[in-house]
């Protein structure tokens, strides 16, 4: 159940840009965590407040550190291939109060003012 939920609620975005495209923050927030795991690849987790965290996974390069404040549109890393499922892109997960939610709905709210 958990693994299929995780895959269903992750959006994958790919690019044809050689060397990866810049991956940008969807909104203002603080970098809660970054690193590497066998499940997430290179990742950055941004805490946007009110219980919302966005997970950017499968990055080829990370350009922020834990504690950094990012604004909407700030580069947090490069898309890449640190995950088998995302050849040259990024996987995005969103959680609200530690429960996974559909990233499309989150970004629709973040980007439409």
C-alpha positions as CSV (number, residue, x, y, z in Angstrom):
1,X,0.0,0.0,0.0
2,X,2.7,2.5,1.0
3,X,4.9,2.0,-2.0
4,X,2.0,2.2,-4.6
5,X,0.7,5.4,-2.8
6,X,4.2,6.9,-3.0
7,X,4.4,6.2,-6.8
8,X,0.9,7.4,-7.5
9,X,1.5,10.7,-5.7
10,X,4.9,11.5,-7.2
11,X,5.0,13.5,-10.4
12,X,8.0,13.1,-12.7
13,X,9.2,15.9,-14.9
14,X,11.8,15.3,-17.6
15,X,14.0,17.5,-19.8
16,X,16.0,16.9,-22.9
17,X,18.5,19.5,-21.8
18,X,22.0,17.9,-21.7
19,X,23.5,18.1,-18.2
20,X,20.1,18.8,-16.6
21,X,17.9,21.8,-16.3
22,X,17.7,24.1,-13.3
23,X,15.1,22.9,-10.7
24,X,13.4,25.9,-9.0
25,X,11.5,26.2,-5.8
26,X,7.7,26.5,-6.2
27,X,7.4,29.0,-3.4
28,X,9.1,30.6,-0.5
29,X,10.4,28.2,2.2
30,X,13.2,26.8,4.3
31,X,15.4,23.9,3.2
32,X,14.5,21.2,5.8
33,X,16.7,18.4,4.5
34,X,19.0,17.4,1.6
35,X,21.2,14.5,0.8
36,X,21.1,11.1,-0.9
37,X,19.1,8.0,-0.4
38,X,18.7,4.8,-2.5
39,X,14.9,5.5,-2.7
40,X,15.0,9.3,-3.4
41,X,18.4,9.8,-5.1
42,X,19.8,13.2,-4.5
43,X,16.9,15.2,-2.8
44,X,15.9,18.5,-1.3
45,X,13.0,18.9,1.0
46,X,11.6,22.4,1.4
47,X,9.3,23.3,4.2
48,X,6.8,26.0,3.1
49,X,5.1,26.4,6.4
50,X,1.5,25.5,7.4
51,X,2.6,21.8,7.3
52,X,3.5,21.8,3.6
53,X,6.7,20.2,2.5
54,X,7.8,19.7,-1.2
55,X,10.3,16.9,-1.9
56,X,12.5,17.3,-5.1
57,X,14.1,13.9,-5.8
58,X,16.4,12.4,-8.3
59,X,18.5,15.6,-8.7
60,X,22.0,15.3,-10.4
61,X,23.2,18.3,-8.3
62,X,22.0,20.1,-5.2
63,X,22.8,23.8,-4.8
64,X,21.1,24.6,-1.4
65,X,21.9,23.6,2.2
66,X,19.8,22.8,5.2
67,X,18.5,26.0,6.8
68,X,18.7,28.1,3.6
69,X,15.7,30.3,2.8
70,X,14.5,30.0,-0.8
71,X,12.1,32.2,-2.7
72,X,9.8,31.1,-5.5
73,X,11.9,30.6,-8.6
74,X,15.2,30.2,-6.7
75,X,17.4,27.3,-8.2
76,X,17.7,24.5,-5.7
77,X,19.6,22.0,-8.0
78,X,19.8,20.4,-11.4
79,X,17.6,17.8,-12.9
80,X,19.5,14.6,-13.4
81,X,19.7,10.8,-13.3
82,X,20.3,9.8,-9.7
83,X,17.1,7.7,-9.8
84,X,16.4,4.9,-12.3
85,X,12.8,6.0,-12.7
86,X,13.7,9.6,-13.8
87,X,16.3,9.5,-16.5
88,X,16.9,13.2,-16.9
89,X,14.4,15.0,-14.7
90,X,13.1,15.4,-11.2
91,X,10.5,13.6,-9.2
92,X,8.3,15.7,-6.9
93,X,6.4,14.6,-3.9
94,X,4.3,16.8,-1.6
95,X,3.2,16.2,2.0
96,X,0.9,18.2,4.3
97,X,1.3,17.4,8.0
98,X,3.3,14.2,7.0
99,X,0.6,12.8,4.7
100,X,1.3,12.6,0.9
101,X,-0.9,14.7,-1.3
102,X,-1.2,15.1,-5.1
103,X,1.6,17.5,-6.3
104,X,-0.6,18.9,-9.1
105,X,-3.1,20.3,-6.6
106,X,-0.3,21.8,-4.4
107,X,1.4,23.5,-7.3
108,X,-1.9,24.7,-8.8
109,X,-2.5,26.5,-5.5
110,X,1.1,27.8,-5.2
111,X,1.4,29.1,-8.7
112,X,-2.1,30.5,-9.3
113,X,-2.6,33.7,-7.4
